[in-house]
């Protein structure tokens, strides 16, 4: 008999697969198999969780309010008469409750923007964490974890709480950090923050390996390390090349073709170059699929008025697309031309909306623009001639600012509330998405900026000594976003990777 081990079941037995028992040589062998083929005892019902956490409905909010009043007003005396405040009247405030199997509310927590009624700048607070008397152990920590996940899903980049000192250890075990001390109604509290790692993770995944991969290569020539394109030595030509994610080509081929043009035109525009032409390399399973990719590329080529000069096509292979662009300027704008004290400005087209199927990741501001509008936006860097510029790419707004600062040999501070942002995008999504047409520039604070047609330009930060990127909040406080250099390529003045 052939026997194959396949893992362990609920009984702890090794899972075995054998031949038909009737084909075995003896009754003992048959008994051995019958004894061991029991994989799961279906008579034992699976464990049922003691509670579940959900966003509260009206009844849940009332139950949470009753628990809050009992704990914070009647028993602890932290508030006189009521613990209600402006956050309870803010429609953006969310309440999470833990419900027992029978529906009873075992506890709850409240979270929402730090400024009730004011703009949501991606800074939320959690409050009114309470558990019912006799609630099972673990309800409180489970509510805190759920609040963190909910805040991050809502696009927050800073999540704070003020907790009683006796609960500081619990929050610390859950990954929170103490930022200071506070007093509420004469009682000592700890100011704490949850580390939102979304910005650093995106920069690390998309750009972190570059320094090691490209070590020893002389990219762009002296003064142009880390740029979006590369000046061709001895000419006024700038070359750029971008590949589109294969998964995106596969699931949205027309949009992939459009973006193949968009990202390359952006690369040229960030260096102040006027586009001359494009070359494409496209691959796919069959001619009909490749025709869809090329249809998007052709539409974008027409929209920007940039001709496709040639390329390469391969059939019968997985989907892929890369595009090379050529542009011209006699004064290329480097990414590394800034210095501490320079103002950081964002020029972004806030029109349009999320691309269908890419909500929160790709903003489409270009498919509805005219050729004249696209050219006005794309020529803004050339007409401004700032000290440094980069287009916002896959690393997102903050990751791209980190790369610009790294090329300049310094750090940067981004003023969160001053960043131009579409109404339909949360701060977290806007700071991490591909925003269509958006450019970061750095220059002296008093330098004039050329108009960019339908795009919006605003000063929203500055270059500073050091490295990495910090976020400045409306209260003037700073929180780290990127701890250090993004790519490892080093400053542009070094002239090599």
N, C-alpha and C positions, 0 to 999 in steps of 0.2 A: 504494500500500500504506500502511496506517495502522500506525505504529510507536509503542509506548508504553514509555518507560523505567520499569523497575520496581525498581531497586536494583542491588546488586553481589553476585555469587556468590563461591564460594571461589576461582575462577580469576582474579578481578579484572575480568572482563568485565562490561560494562553489560548487564543483563538486558533483553531485547527480546521483545515479543510482536508477531507479524505475521500476515498472512493465509496461507492455504494456498500453499506454494511453487508448486504447479501453476497457480495463478492469476496468477503473476507474469509480467511482460512479456518477460523475457529470461533466458538461461542465466546471465548475469552476476549478475542480481538473485537468481536461485536460489542460486548459489554464495555470495553475500553473506549470505543468510539462514542457510544451513546452517552457515556459519562462525561465526555469532553467536548461534544459539539454544542452544548448549551452555551450560547454566546451571551444572552441577556435574559434575566428573569423578568418577563413581562408582567408578572403578578405584582411587582413592586412599583407603585406609581412614582413618577419623578417628583423631586422636591419642588414645592411651590414657594416662591419668594414671600417673605413675611410682609413686604410692602412694595409699592411701586411709586416712582416719582414722576409727576406730570405737571404741565402748566395748569394752574388753577382756573376753574370756571367761576361763575359768580358765587356759588355755594362754597367752593374751596377758598375763595378770597375772604368770605365772611368768617369761615372757620379759622383761617389764619389770623384774621384781625382779632377774634376772640382770644386765641392763644397768646397773641402779642399783648393784649390789654391785661390779661391775667398775670403774665410773667413780668412785664416791664413797668406796668402802672400799679397793679394791686399788690404784687408780692415784693418787687425790688425797689419800687418807688423812684425809678429813673426818670419818669415823666409824671407831671401833675395833671390828672384828669384824663388825658388822652395821649397816645403816642403817635397819632396821625400827623403827617406833615405834607408839604407840597408834593413830595414824590408820589403819594397815594392818588393825587389828582392828575398826574402826568399819564396820558394814554400810552406812552412808550414803556412805562414801568411794567415789569413782569413779576408774577408771583409763582413760585414753584412749591408744590406741596407733596408730602409723602402720605400715601393712603394705604391703610390696611386692606386686606383682602375683602373685608366687608364694606369698605368705603369710608371708614372713619379717618379723619385727618389726624395724622400722628405728628406733624410738624410742618414748617414751611420757611421760606426765605424770600426776600424781596430784592430785586435788582433793576437798575435802569440808569439812564444818563446822570452824570454828577450834577448837572444843572437842570432841575425840573423846569420845563417850559422854555428853556434856552436851546440853542443849537446842539445837536449831537456831534461832538468832535471826536468820538471814539474813546471817551473816558467814562467808564461806568463805575458804580459802587454797588456793593452788596450790603444788605442791612436786614434787621428784624429777623434774624435767624432764631428760631424757637422750636422746641420739641415739647410735645404734650407729656404731662406726668405719666410715668409708667411706659413710655414709648420704648420700643426695643433698642438695645445698644446699636450704634451705627447709623441711626437715622440722621443725626446732625452732620457727621462727615459725608454721608451720601448726598445730603442737600447741598453742602459746600461744593463737592465735586460737580454736581449737576449745574450749579450756578456758574461755575467757571466755564464749563462746556457751552452753556447757553450764551454767556457773554461773548465768548470767542466766535460762536456761530453768528452772533449779531454784528460782527465786524468791529468789535472793540479792540483797541491796542493797549489799553490800560484798565485794570480792574482792581479796585481798592476796597478795603473794608476797615472799619474801626471796631475792634473787638475787645471785650472785657479781658483784663489781664489773665484771668483764670483759664481762658480758652486759647491763649496764645500758643501753648504747646501743641494743641490739636491742629491749629492752622499751620504751624511750622511743619508738623509731620505730613501734612497734605501738600507741602511744597511752597507755601507762602513765605514771604520775607517781611521782617519788621522794618519799617521806615522811620518810625519815631514814636513819641508818646503823645497821648491826648487825654483830656479829662472831660467826661460827660456826666453832668449833674453831680459833680463832686466825686465821681468814681474814676479810678485809674483805668485807662484803656490803652491798647496798642494800635497804632496805625500800621496796617499791613497791606501788601500788594501781591497779586498773583502774577508770576512771570509769563507774559504772553510772548511766545517765541516765534510767532509767525513770520516776522520780518527777517530775523536772522536765519531761520530755516530755509526760506526761499533763496536768500543770497548764497547760502552755503551750498545748496543743491545745484543751483543754476550756474554759479560762477566760481565757487570755491576751488575746484580742481585745476583751474587754468594755470596758475603759477607753476605747479609741478609739471603739468603736461607740456608747457611751452618753454620750459627752462632752456636757455642757450640760444633761443631764436631771437633775432633782431626784428622786432615787430614795428613796422611803420617808419623806422628811422628815428634818429635822435629827436626828442621832443614830441613824439607821437605814439608812445607806448600806451596801450589801453584805449586807443581811439576806435570809433565805429567804422572808419575806413582807413585806407593807407595811401598816402601820396606816392605816386610812381616816380622814382628818382629821375631827375633830369627833365621832367615834364610838368605841366600844370594839371595833370590828370589825377583824380582820386578814384581808387577802386574799393568796392565793398562787396561782401558775399555773405549770404544768410541761407540757412537751411530751415525748412518748416518741419515741425515735429511730425514724424511718420503717422502717428495715431490721428493727428488732426487732418492730414492729407487723406487718410482712409475714411474718416467719418464725415468730413465736410470739404470735399474736393474743390468746389468752386471758391469757397472762402479761403482755402489754402492758396489757391492760385492768386487771388486778390492780395492776400497778405505777403506773398512772395515779392510782389512789387512794392507794397507799402513799406515793409521793413527796410528794404534796400534804399528806397527814396529817402526814408527817414535818416538812414546812416549818412547818406551824402549831404542831406540838408543840415545835419548836426555839425558838419565840417565846413558849412558855407559853400558847398559845391552845387552847381546846377547840373541836373542829370542829363546825360547824353544818350544812353542806351542800355539795354539789358541783354543778358544771356541766361538761358534756363537749362537745367538738367532735370528731366521729369521721368518717373518710372511708375509702372502700375501693372495690374494683372491683365488688362486687355485695352483695346483701342477706345472702347466706349468710356471706360473710366478715365483714361488719360485725356480724352476730349473734354471732360468736365473740369479737370484741373486747368487745362489750357484756356477754357472759356473764361474762368475767373481771372487768369493772368492776362488774357487779351482785353477784358473789360477794364482792368486796372491800368494797363498800358495806355489805353485810349483815354481814360479819365485824367491821368497825369500828363498825357501827351509825350510819353517816353517810348520810343520804338523798341521792339524786341529784335535784336540784331542776329540772333541765331541761338543754337543750343544743341541739346542731345536728348533723344527719346529712347526708352528701353521698355519692352513689353514682356509680360510673363514673369514678373518679379514683384516683390512687395512694394507698396506705395512709397514714393519718395519725391521730394522736390527741393531743389536748391536753385537760387538765383544770384547772379553776379551783376553788379551795376557799375557803370563808369560815369564819372562826373568831371566837371572842370571848375577850377578856381585857382587864381594866382595868390590867394591869401587864405590857405586852409586854417580853420579854427581848431586848435588842439583841445583835447580833454584836459590836459595837464597845465593849462596856462594860468590857472587861478592861484591865489595865495590867501593866507589868513587875513581877514578883514573884508574880503570881497563879499558882496551880497549875492545870494542865490535866488534866482528867479525861475518860475515855472511858466512856460507858455504851453497851453493845452487847449485843444478843441473839446469843449464840453457838450457839444451837440450829439445827437444820435442816441444810442442806447446799447444795452448788452446784446451781443450777437446771440441769436437763438441757439440754444444748446451749449452756450459758453458763459452763462450768467455768473458774474463774480470773477471771471477770469479774462475775458476779452471784450473790450469796449469798442463798438463800431461807430466812429465819428466820421468816417470817410466816404462810405458808399452813397450817402445822400448829398455830397458836396459837388459843386461845379468845378471844372478845370481851373477856372480863375481863382476860386476859393482855395483849392488845394495848393496852387502855386504860391498864393500869398502866405499861407501858413508855412509852406516848405522853404520859402526864401527869407523868413524872418531872421534867422541866425546870420545869413550872409549880409542882410541889410543893417543888422545891429553891430556885427563884428565884435562880439564880446571877447573877453580874455580866454574863456573856456566854455565848452558846450558838449553835451551828450544828449542823445535821444533816449527816452525812457523805454526800456526793453523788457525782456523776460524776467529780469531781476526785480522788476517793479520800481516804483518811484524811489523808495528808500534805498534799495539795492543799487540803483543807478547813481543816486547821489553819493553812495559810498564808493563806487568806482570812480566817479569824477574826483572826489576828495583824495582818493588813493593816488590817482594820476598826478594830482597837484601836490602830493607829499604832505597832506594835512588831514584834518578831520572836518566834520560839518555838523551844524545844528539845523534842524528843520522845525519851523514854527507850525505846529499841526493846524491850528485854527486859521492860519493865513493861506493854506494851500487851496487853490481853486479846485472845486469838486462838483460833479454833477449831482443834482438832487437825488437821482435814482441810485446812487452808489454809496455804500457805507464807507467810512474812513478806512477800515481794514481792507475791504475789497479794492478801493481806489489806490491805496498805497502798495498793493501787491499785484494788480492786474496788468495786462498789456493794454495801455490806454488809447490806442489808435495813433493819433498825432500829438505828441507831447515832447517838449525839449526843456532840459535844465541848462541854465547858463550861469556863469559866475563872472562878476566884474565889479568895478568900483561902485559904491552905492549911488553916486550921483550921475552915473552914465545913463544917457537916454536910451530907450528901447524902441525899436521900430515897430509900427503896428503890424499885427499878424492876421489881418482880415477878421474872420469869424472867431478866431481863437482868443482866449483870455490870457493875459500875462499879469503876474503878481509876484512881488518880492515875498519870499516865504522862508528865508533862512540866511545863514552866512557860513563861510569857511572859517575854521578856527584852528589853532595849533593842536597837534596831537594826531589821532587817527580815529576811524570809525564814525558813526553817526549817532547823535542823541536827538531825542524829541523834546521840544519845548511846549509846555501846556499852558492853558490860559492863566493859571495861577503863577506862572513864571518858573515852575519847577522843571527839571530835566530828568528824563529817564533814558537809559541806554537802549538803542535799537539794534545797532551793529557794534560789536565790541572792538573791532579793529579792521584792518584792510580786508577787502572783499575777495580779490582775485589772487593776491600774492605776486602780481606782476611788478609792483613797485612804482615809484614815481616816474613820470615821463621824462624827466631831465636825465635819467640814467641812460636812456637810449637803447636799452636792451631788456629782455625778459629775465 
